[in-house]
Amino acid sequence: MISASMPTITLYTSHSCPYAHRAHITLKELDIPYEEVLIDLEKPREPWYLEKVNPRGLIPALEYQSDEIGKVVIVESAIIAQFLADAHPSHLSPVSNEGIKAAYTRSRINYFIDTYNTKVASYMMQLFMAQGDAKEEKSKQWVAAWEKEIEPLLEGADPFFMGSKEMTMAEVHVAPFIIRLYSLSNGDIFPVSLKEGIEKLPNISKWAKAVMAKESVTYIWDEEYMVRKGKEKITQIAASIQAKQAK
Ligand SMILES: N[C@@H](CCC(=O)N[C@@H](CS)C(=O)NCC(=O)O)C(=O)O
């Protein structure tokens, strides 16, 4: 089993980015100290970032320095979270060589993440884009996707995935999005019916409350700021759609 010595970590991040949020949650759950460098997403990435950190220009990026591997940079939120969980075995995920039970648990966690990514995730952007009456319709479709795809997978949650008493990689991946869904369903950004629809799903609503109560999920979350940013985003999208239609 791997057990890394305590690394020196710099996380290139923005507190408004749901993908970067995954890295913050993972680091907090693992109780690993780190420094953060905040990247202003409203400006183009500076050359040093593209050259030394991530040529793709995206955040999050994790600079990880340890005796075993020297200094490396890891990019892509799912890969960062998995790397940290593998290098620092914990409650987040059993490691891959722990036997058949661990392999099965990992397969279920990965199935949950895959289901969220392929069946549910895209609705958030679709709802940002929806105009007028289409918003309510899109909101209904999103709730239906949660109900069909995720509700059955959370049958045994107690309060976390597969009966875990602590957060797992399943929560790490989806927490940034469920907290946004709840906070932005204020009638101004997303319809209130979205939150109301989710509240009617017993497994998801119970699980979501447990997720949103975790300090690892809330410690970088500034609800007021995120609601303001959400409103700005929806206003910009509406203006650009109207401008295109007027052409
Ligand atoms: N697949 C990537 C997506 C990361 C991503 O899209 N990050 C956004 C911020 S939330 C970004 O860096 N955008 C570049 C920009 O806005 O210039 C991951 O999971 O890490």
Residues whose N, C-alpha, C, O or C-beta is under 5 A from the ligand:
A	BS01	LIG	C17 P18 Y19 L41 G57 L58 I59 P60 E76 S77 A78
